[in-house]
Amino acid sequence: MFKTLIMNALVALAMVAMITPAQANLVSTGDTLALEAGSLETRVEAYLLRDGVAAELAVLGVSHEMAMARVANMSADELEQIAGRIDQMPAGEGAIVILGVVFLVLIILELVGVTNVFRR
């Protein structure tokens, strides 16, 4: 009896200890726009850090530092336009390499005799 009473008290104490008061504040439009612009800026910077994009910028004579400085100076509207274009760009960046690797693996499996892809 005494053991169950102590166990129940410990469980109740643990449940009360886990309850924390919730806090809610109003968020201004300016703060919301600043957070959104920050996330858009992060997306554009992440895109510029891709290997293919960085190489293309280097070919065009634009250094990484110059590109990041330009992104930092963009307005929210410009960032939104650029981020929208990123979403519309093709996603099959490394498709040729993947197809080449698959073809190479099929040839190796055929030569070893595991598969019969190319019928004789």
Beta strands, then each sheet from edge to edge (+ up, - down):
end
